[in-house]
Amino acid sequence: MSSECTWSVLVMLCFILATGAHGGAVCTVRSSKGEEVLLGSSFTFSCIFNKQCTKLIFRNGTQIKYIKKNISKEVSVNIENITEFNTLSCRCEGNPEPCGIDIKPGYPPDIPQNLTCVQNMNSHNVSCIWTTGRSTIIDTTCQLRVHGDLHLGYRSIMNSTGFCHSTFPIKSSVMSQLVVWLNVSNTLGIKTSGPHTINLINIVKPSMPEILNVSCSSRWCSLHIDNHSMNLVEIQYSAVNVIWDTFQNNDKSRLNISSLHPDTMYNFQIRRKINHTVGLWSDWSQPKRKKTKEEAPDKALDVWYLQELKPPESKSKCFRIFWKELNISDAKGKIQRYNISVLEQKGKSNSIIAVPPSRNQSICCYNCSVSVSAVNSEGQSPVKIIQLRLPGLHTGLLSHKPLNNHSIALFWPKFDIAGTEYVVHWYPVGNIEGIQWIRVVDTTAHITGLQPQECYQGAVTALRSSGPKMATIKGISSWQSAPEQGPDPELHWKKTESSGVAWSEIPQKKRRGCLKKYTVYLMDNLKGDIHNFSVDHPKRQYVISGLSPRQCYNLWVTAWTDAGEGPRGSVLPFCAPLDSEKMLSLVILAGGAVLLACLILLCICQFSSVHRRFLCCCQCLLPIIPDPANSKCAKTYADDQSEIKFYLDQWDSSVNEEPDNVEVEEVPYPSICTYIKSFSQESSSSDATQFTRITDIMEDYISTHGAISGGEEEDEYEKGERSLDEFEFFPSTHSPFLEPLVLTGGKLTLDVVKIDCSEFLDCT
């Protein structure tokens, strides 16, 4: 049984070994120069496969060789001029499991050099650093060996910058010298240097000092530092963002620094050493910051002026005064205000205070001078006095040429005798607050600090004893391009054949230089024709003539610089109107003619003959009306006529008494005639009974178109009765040519009633 078990174990072991062999790596790899090779060198990479298969070789994941099944199990490839890290691998086709190697190119180390050792004061360790020339790229080992030290060596790894560092203890406190050897090695080489002798007294380094306090005046500062036993101190100081100044001092506790600037922030640092010949300098202390005190400014302001338009209510001339801000060294402190005094010729003075950041002031005066000074917490600057006089105009032409994108050269002819001082000022168009100026004694000036695509204007003023003289210049630009934006037009007025158009200013930032002109484009919408009109800058309006009535147009405007034409602005559509003025004139003339004819006709109709003939003509135009004689009122009148006359004849005319008044009431009778119904008033007199019987109820037929008058004789009344028989009635026509009915009062007597129709019957 034992022999059978033994055979079983052997069979299983063979099976396991066979299975393990089959599941292992399919290949092994090797490099002819190892994994670390010299940068830029060439070598051979080989793969040895454990079975027959189609062989694949890869470099950094990219296939570089393909070999079909063959008898040989080894495949090689040459790698040339390797300059960077590479991964080389092999595998069988259809099998994802590869075998490979990483190749690292690098350099062998150089000879160790620049050994520096330091022993911190009160420390028993020495630290040394040295260089190996260039970086080796690959892992490099550094080693320092000390003579007499039983330690085999103090190892470290070189850093990426090529420095090696090592720290070791000093075995004996009585040692004064050290002897060391340096060794640097990697897979590409090994280098050694030494022996190097080190004097311990020369490598002692004091600890970092500390500045306890700093006290300053306007021109000096004093540093208070910690106690120490060093004999030499070095100080460095600087204003903010300025190069450091350095000096050495032997004072151990207090250090004074002079020749500083007022109102300036300084940084201070110190370091120290045993003496001039022994030991090393300590590290610099932490910086200490302190600001010096202020002083009164000692430099006068630079002042200039320009004339301004005076207000309508002012009789004096107006100027704007400008001054330049003092720089930090001249201001010697923070400027709190500017004192401005205006002294007129009559002795009258006026004081003005301007507060920063203001650097200009408007002044209106006549034949005056102005003084300006700056004030800080410690005092006032010297006063600058300038006489305000209107400059005369010089006819000489100024010329300029660009030097670069930020400066130009300005030239002008000589204004006066040699040695005359000139003031050249300039400012961006539309921004007089940005004025700058320089003073020169030559006829050439370089203007700097200009912004590209910005337009400037300025002038040159000669400061003569007889009075200033000025020549102006416009359109200054260091570099420009076509405008970025076009103006927007608007219609101010329009007529039949012409229209007035204006357009907006282009913003300064969109002009990209100095504008020279505008072009107005007009397109006829019917014909499609485009006409253009040129308008010089700065004019921004134009009158377009030759338009056709009732015709529609599109209008737009573009702007030009010396660099070219910009894009158009918004399009303005409009139509030319009809000749409304002529139509209005015709309407007025026609209305006037009609009114005049009416007036003439009215005047002519005031004549009685014309009046009657006109009425007669109007009667002919009236419709046929029934005979009024057949009316009821006419018959009643015929029956009572004789009776009325009888009683009237019986009236005693000898009686001087006035007849009683009667009230007359108009009673409308439909469509034919109007009756006057009179009611007698009862009388207390007995003599009136006879009249009462006659006039209890009496109706007289009276036409409303007749004229009523009072105070007529009885025979005239009878004449009216006879004429009544001949009257032919017709309806009342409301005509302005007919005379109205006139009444003499609210109460009428029979004697004052008169009916007269003669004017109606007289048609001849």
Solvent accessible surface area in square Angstrom, and as a share of the most:
residue,aa,sasa,rsa
1,M,175,0.78
2,S,91,0.59
3,S,69,0.45
4,E,110,0.50
5,C,75,0.45
6,T,76,0.44
7,W,171,0.60
8,S,61,0.39
9,V,96,0.55
10,L,82,0.41
11,V,98,0.56
12,M,124,0.56
13,L,89,0.44
14,C,83,0.50
15,F,146,0.61
16,I,105,0.53
17,L,114,0.57
18,A,64,0.49
19,T,78,0.45
20,G,49,0.47
21,A,84,0.65
22,H,155,0.69
23,G,65,0.63
24,G,44,0.42
25,A,63,0.48
26,V,15,0.09
27,C,2,0.01
28,T,79,0.46
29,V,37,0.21
30,R,129,0.47
31,S,18,0.11
32,S,76,0.49
33,K,111,0.47
34,G,34,0.33
35,E,96,0.43
36,E,34,0.15
37,V,2,0.01
38,L,84,0.42
39,L,49,0.24
40,G,35,0.34
41,S,18,0.12
42,S,51,0.33
43,F,10,0.04
44,T,45,0.26
45,F,0,0.00
46,S,8,0.05
47,C,0,0.00
48,I,59,0.30
49,F,2,0.01
50,N,89,0.45
51,K,88,0.37
52,Q,83,0.37
53,C,9,0.06
54,T,18,0.11
55,K,1,0.01
56,L,10,0.05
57,I,1,0.01
58,F,28,0.11
59,R,70,0.26
60,N,83,0.43
61,G,68,0.65
62,T,88,0.51
63,Q,85,0.38
64,I,70,0.36
65,K,72,0.30
66,Y,105,0.40
67,I,36,0.18
68,K,143,0.60
69,K,141,0.60
70,N,66,0.34
71,I,162,0.82
72,S,58,0.38
73,K,99,0.42
74,E,71,0.32
75,V,8,0.04
76,S,45,0.29
77,V,27,0.15
78,N,109,0.56
79,I,3,0.01
80,E,121,0.54
81,N,98,0.50
82,I,1,0.00
83,T,83,0.48
84,E,112,0.50
85,F,111,0.46
86,N,2,0.01
87,T,53,0.31
88,L,0,0.00
89,S,21,0.14
90,C,0,0.00
91,R,64,0.23
92,C,2,0.01
93,E,96,0.43
94,G,78,0.75
95,N,34,0.17
96,P,115,0.72
97,E,106,0.48
98,P,71,0.45
99,C,18,0.11
100,G,43,0.41
101,I,26,0.13
102,D,60,0.31
103,I,0,0.00
104,K,85,0.36
105,P,9,0.05
106,G,0,0.00
107,Y,51,0.19
108,P,39,0.25
109,P,1,0.01
110,D,51,0.27
111,I,104,0.53
112,P,4,0.02
113,Q,88,0.39
114,N,105,0.54
115,L,41,0.20
116,T,70,0.41
117,C,8,0.05
118,V,39,0.22
119,Q,27,0.12
120,N,88,0.45
121,M,66,0.30
122,N,151,0.77
123,S,34,0.22
124,H,128,0.57
125,N,74,0.38
126,V,0,0.00
127,S,40,0.26
128,C,0,0.00
129,I,70,0.36
130,W,1,0.00
131,T,19,0.11
132,T,0,0.00
133,G,34,0.32
134,R,129,0.47
135,S,40,0.26
136,T,1,0.00
137,I,109,0.55
138,I,12,0.06
139,D,112,0.58
140,T,2,0.01
141,T,40,0.23
142,C,0,0.00
143,Q,26,0.12
144,L,0,0.00
145,R,100,0.36
146,V,15,0.09
147,H,122,0.55
148,G,70,0.68
149,D,26,0.14
150,L,176,0.88
151,H,96,0.43
152,L,154,0.76
153,G,7,0.07
154,Y,33,0.13
155,R,167,0.61
156,S,28,0.18
157,I,119,0.60
158,M,18,0.08
159,N,76,0.39
160,S,99,0.64
161,T,95,0.56
162,G,1,0.01
163,F,87,0.36
164,C,1,0.00
165,H,93,0.41
166,S,6,0.04
167,T,63,0.37
168,F,2,0.01
169,P,56,0.35
170,I,22,0.11
171,K,144,0.61
172,S,40,0.26
173,S,101,0.65
174,V,131,0.75
175,M,65,0.29
176,S,80,0.52
177,Q,96,0.43
178,L,4,0.02
179,V,43,0.25
180,V,0,0.00
181,W,63,0.22
182,L,0,0.00
183,N,28,0.14
184,V,0,0.00
185,S,30,0.19
186,N,26,0.13
187,T,104,0.60
188,L,50,0.25
189,G,25,0.24
190,I,107,0.55
191,K,78,0.33
192,T,73,0.42
193,S,17,0.11
194,G,38,0.36
195,P,85,0.54
196,H,52,0.23
197,T,89,0.52
198,I,16,0.08
199,N,61,0.31
200,L,15,0.08
201,I,100,0.51
202,N,66,0.34
203,I,15,0.08
204,V,24,0.14
205,K,45,0.19
206,P,6,0.04
207,S,80,0.51
208,M,95,0.42
209,P,3,0.02
210,E,100,0.45
211,I,9,0.05
212,L,100,0.50
213,N,80,0.41
214,V,7,0.04
215,S,44,0.28
216,C,17,0.10
217,S,28,0.18
218,S,20,0.13
219,R,100,0.36
220,W,111,0.39
221,C,0,0.00
222,S,0,0.00
223,L,0,0.00
224,H,56,0.25
225,I,8,0.04
226,D,36,0.19
227,N,140,0.72
228,H,34,0.15
229,S,83,0.53
230,M,12,0.05
231,N,73,0.37
232,L,4,0.02
233,V,1,0.00
234,E,16,0.07
235,I,0,0.00
236,Q,26,0.11
237,Y,30,0.12
238,S,6,0.04
239,A,19,0.15
240,V,63,0.36
241,N,153,0.78
242,V,87,0.50
243,I,150,0.76
244,W,96,0.34
245,D,77,0.40
246,T,75,0.44
247,F,66,0.27
248,Q,85,0.38
249,N,41,0.21
250,N,102,0.52
251,D,59,0.31
252,K,89,0.38
253,S,59,0.38
254,R,118,0.43
255,L,0,0.00
256,N,92,0.47
257,I,3,0.02
258,S,73,0.47
259,S,102,0.66
260,L,3,0.01
261,H,97,0.43
262,P,3,0.02
263,D,24,0.13
264,T,22,0.13
265,M,64,0.29
266,Y,9,0.04
267,N,26,0.13
268,F,0,0.00
269,Q,26,0.12
270,I,0,0.00
271,R,57,0.21
272,R,12,0.04
273,K,27,0.11
274,I,39,0.20
275,N,47,0.24
276,H,118,0.53
277,T,117,0.68
278,V,35,0.20
279,G,10,0.10
280,L,57,0.28
281,W,53,0.19
282,S,4,0.02
283,D,75,0.39
284,W,71,0.25
285,S,1,0.01
286,Q,128,0.57
287,P,78,0.49
288,K,77,0.33
289,R,141,0.52
290,K,80,0.34
291,K,95,0.40
292,T,4,0.02
293,K,130,0.55
294,E,38,0.17
295,E,44,0.20
296,A,40,0.31
297,P,5,0.03
298,D,93,0.48
299,K,108,0.46
300,A,37,0.29
301,L,3,0.02
302,D,42,0.22
303,V,0,0.00
304,W,7,0.02
305,Y,14,0.05
306,L,18,0.09
307,Q,105,0.47
308,E,46,0.21
309,L,177,0.88
310,K,108,0.46
311,P,49,0.31
312,P,139,0.87
313,E,147,0.66
314,S,26,0.16
315,K,200,0.85
316,S,31,0.20
317,K,68,0.29
318,C,4,0.02
319,F,5,0.02
320,R,45,0.17
321,I,0,0.00
322,F,5,0.02
323,W,0,0.00
324,K,69,0.29
325,E,120,0.54
326,L,21,0.10
327,N,88,0.45
328,I,130,0.66
329,S,59,0.38
330,D,26,0.13
331,A,7,0.06
332,K,15,0.07
333,G,7,0.07
334,K,154,0.65
335,I,21,0.11
336,Q,90,0.40
337,R,88,0.32
338,Y,4,0.02
339,N,41,0.21
340,I,1,0.00
341,S,44,0.28
342,V,6,0.04
343,L,93,0.46
344,E,50,0.22
345,Q,138,0.61
346,K,192,0.81
347,G,54,0.51
348,K,138,0.59
349,S,76,0.49
350,N,82,0.42
351,S,91,0.59
352,I,40,0.20
353,I,110,0.56
354,A,7,0.05
355,V,94,0.54
356,P,44,0.28
357,P,131,0.82
358,S,45,0.29
359,R,82,0.30
360,N,32,0.16
361,Q,48,0.21
362,S,54,0.35
363,I,9,0.05
364,C,60,0.36
365,C,2,0.01
366,Y,137,0.52
367,N,65,0.33
368,C,1,0.01
369,S,21,0.13
370,V,1,0.00
371,S,21,0.14
372,V,0,0.00
373,S,3,0.02
374,A,0,0.00
375,V,10,0.06
376,N,4,0.02
377,S,67,0.43
378,E,103,0.46
379,G,25,0.24
380,Q,82,0.37
381,S,4,0.02
382,P,62,0.39
383,V,74,0.43
384,K,66,0.28
385,I,118,0.60
386,I,22,0.11
387,Q,85,0.38
388,L,4,0.02
389,R,93,0.34
390,L,69,0.34
391,P,32,0.20
392,G,36,0.35
393,L,140,0.70
394,H,42,0.19
395,T,131,0.76
396,G,19,0.18
397,L,156,0.78
398,L,24,0.12
399,S,61,0.40
400,H,61,0.27
401,K,111,0.47
402,P,77,0.48
403,L,81,0.40
404,N,86,0.44
405,N,77,0.40
406,H,93,0.42
407,S,8,0.05
408,I,0,0.00
409,A,1,0.01
410,L,2,0.01
411,F,75,0.31
412,W,13,0.05
413,P,63,0.40
414,K,121,0.51
415,F,20,0.08
416,D,46,0.24
417,I,134,0.68
418,A,83,0.64
419,G,64,0.62
420,T,14,0.08
421,E,61,0.27
422,Y,4,0.02
423,V,0,0.00
424,V,1,0.00
425,H,8,0.03
426,W,9,0.03
427,Y,28,0.11
428,P,23,0.14
429,V,35,0.20
430,G,76,0.73
431,N,69,0.36
432,I,56,0.28
433,E,92,0.41
434,G,26,0.25
435,I,7,0.04
436,Q,85,0.38
437,W,3,0.01
438,I,52,0.26
439,R,79,0.29
440,V,31,0.18
441,V,105,0.61
442,D,86,0.45
443,T,37,0.21
444,T,46,0.27
445,A,3,0.03
446,H,110,0.49
447,I,1,0.01
448,T,85,0.50
449,G,51,0.49
450,L,1,0.01
451,Q,103,0.46
452,P,45,0.29
453,Q,57,0.26
454,E,45,0.20
455,C,13,0.08
456,Y,9,0.03
457,Q,44,0.19
458,G,7,0.07
459,A,2,0.02
460,V,0,0.00
461,T,1,0.01
462,A,0,0.00
463,L,61,0.30
464,R,64,0.23
465,S,117,0.75
466,S,90,0.58
467,G,11,0.10
468,P,13,0.08
469,K,55,0.23
470,M,27,0.12
471,A,3,0.02
472,T,84,0.49
473,I,18,0.09
474,K,151,0.64
475,G,19,0.18
476,I,2,0.01
477,S,8,0.05
478,S,7,0.05
479,W,122,0.43
480,Q,38,0.17
481,S,24,0.15
482,A,31,0.24
483,P,5,0.03
484,E,74,0.33
485,Q,68,0.30
486,G,4,0.03
487,P,1,0.01
488,D,67,0.35
489,P,12,0.08
490,E,99,0.44
491,L,49,0.24
492,H,111,0.50
493,W,105,0.37
494,K,96,0.41
495,K,116,0.49
496,T,19,0.11
497,E,109,0.49
498,S,22,0.14
499,S,1,0.00
500,G,4,0.04
501,V,2,0.01
502,A,11,0.09
503,W,5,0.02
504,S,48,0.31
505,E,81,0.37
506,I,3,0.01
507,P,69,0.43
508,Q,64,0.29
509,K,186,0.79
510,K,70,0.30
511,R,18,0.06
512,R,84,0.31
513,G,1,0.01
514,C,3,0.02
515,L,12,0.06
516,K,87,0.37
517,K,67,0.28
518,Y,0,0.00
519,T,10,0.06
520,V,0,0.00
521,Y,42,0.16
522,L,7,0.03
523,M,51,0.23
524,D,15,0.08
525,N,72,0.37
526,L,135,0.67
527,K,149,0.63
528,G,45,0.44
529,D,68,0.35
530,I,92,0.47
531,H,100,0.44
532,N,92,0.47
533,F,52,0.22
534,S,75,0.49
535,V,6,0.04
536,D,102,0.53
537,H,53,0.24
538,P,100,0.63
539,K,110,0.46
540,R,84,0.31
541,Q,101,0.45
542,Y,61,0.23
543,V,84,0.48
544,I,1,0.01
545,S,85,0.55
546,G,72,0.69
547,L,8,0.04
548,S,55,0.36
549,P,65,0.41
550,R,178,0.65
551,Q,27,0.12
552,C,46,0.27
553,Y,12,0.05
554,N,33,0.17
555,L,0,0.00
556,W,25,0.09
557,V,0,0.00
558,T,6,0.04
559,A,1,0.00
560,W,69,0.24
561,T,6,0.03
562,D,101,0.52
563,A,56,0.43
564,G,21,0.20
565,E,64,0.29
566,G,9,0.09
567,P,68,0.43
568,R,128,0.47
569,G,14,0.13
570,S,58,0.37
571,V,60,0.35
572,L,34,0.17
573,P,92,0.58
574,F,16,0.07
575,C,53,0.32
576,A,2,0.01
577,P,48,0.30
578,L,85,0.42
579,D,45,0.23
580,S,72,0.46
581,E,126,0.56
582,K,135,0.57
583,M,113,0.51
584,L,107,0.53
585,S,56,0.36
586,L,121,0.60
587,V,101,0.58
588,I,108,0.55
589,L,125,0.62
590,A,60,0.46
591,G,42,0.41
592,G,38,0.36
593,A,61,0.48
594,V,97,0.56
595,L,110,0.55
596,L,105,0.52
597,A,58,0.45
598,C,64,0.38
599,L,91,0.45
600,I,90,0.46
601,L,99,0.49
602,L,85,0.42
603,C,86,0.51
604,I,77,0.39
605,C,5,0.03
606,Q,141,0.63
607,F,130,0.54
608,S,69,0.45
609,S,54,0.35
610,V,49,0.28
611,H,35,0.16
612,R,78,0.28
613,R,153,0.56
614,F,74,0.31
615,L,41,0.20
616,C,36,0.22
617,C,79,0.48
618,C,42,0.25
619,Q,59,0.26
620,C,105,0.63
621,L,148,0.74
622,L,54,0.27
623,P,105,0.66
624,I,179,0.91
625,I,50,0.25
626,P,104,0.65
627,D,85,0.44
628,P,13,0.08
629,A,62,0.48
630,N,108,0.55
631,S,21,0.14
632,K,151,0.64
633,C,7,0.04
634,A,21,0.17
635,K,123,0.52
636,T,60,0.35
637,Y,48,0.18
638,A,66,0.51
639,D,108,0.56
640,D,55,0.29
641,Q,56,0.25
642,S,80,0.52
643,E,94,0.42
644,I,32,0.16
645,K,95,0.40
646,F,110,0.46
647,Y,65,0.25
648,L,61,0.30
649,D,84,0.44
650,Q,96,0.43
651,W,118,0.41
652,D,75,0.39
653,S,103,0.66
654,S,81,0.52
655,V,69,0.40
656,N,144,0.74
657,E,126,0.56
658,E,143,0.64
659,P,41,0.26
660,D,58,0.30
661,N,82,0.42
662,V,6,0.04
663,E,91,0.41
664,V,35,0.20
665,E,96,0.43
666,E,92,0.41
667,V,51,0.29
668,P,112,0.71
669,Y,80,0.30
670,P,103,0.65
671,S,106,0.68
672,I,73,0.37
673,C,11,0.06
674,T,30,0.17
675,Y,21,0.08
676,I,22,0.11
677,K,56,0.24
678,S,12,0.08
679,F,78,0.33
680,S,30,0.20
681,Q,76,0.34
682,E,167,0.75
683,S,43,0.28
684,S,129,0.83
685,S,51,0.33
686,S,89,0.57
687,D,124,0.64
688,A,19,0.15
689,T,75,0.44
690,Q,85,0.38
691,F,32,0.13
692,T,45,0.26
693,R,166,0.61
694,I,39,0.20
695,T,8,0.05
696,D,81,0.42
697,I,129,0.66
698,M,21,0.09
699,E,89,0.40
700,D,31,0.16
701,Y,12,0.05
702,I,9,0.05
703,S,11,0.07
704,T,49,0.29
705,H,53,0.24
706,G,3,0.03
707,A,63,0.49
708,I,15,0.08
709,S,41,0.26
710,G,35,0.34
711,G,66,0.64
712,E,58,0.26
713,E,120,0.54
714,E,96,0.43
715,D,92,0.47
716,E,67,0.30
717,Y,77,0.29
718,E,49,0.22
719,K,130,0.55
720,G,17,0.16
721,E,28,0.13
722,R,149,0.55
723,S,36,0.23
724,L,23,0.11
725,D,101,0.53
726,E,124,0.56
727,F,18,0.08
728,E,130,0.58
729,F,39,0.16
730,F,50,0.21
731,P,58,0.36
732,S,52,0.34
733,T,43,0.25
734,H,185,0.83
735,S,31,0.20
736,P,117,0.74
737,F,32,0.13
738,L,33,0.16
739,E,120,0.54
740,P,107,0.67
741,L,60,0.30
742,V,97,0.56
743,L,95,0.47
744,T,94,0.55
745,G,39,0.38
746,G,74,0.72
747,K,131,0.55
748,L,10,0.05
749,T,26,0.15
750,L,54,0.27
751,D,85,0.44
752,V,37,0.21
753,V,16,0.09
754,K,54,0.23
755,I,33,0.17
756,D,57,0.29
757,C,5,0.03
758,S,60,0.39
759,E,109,0.49
760,F,36,0.15
761,L,65,0.32
762,D,64,0.33
763,C,50,0.30
764,T,135,0.79
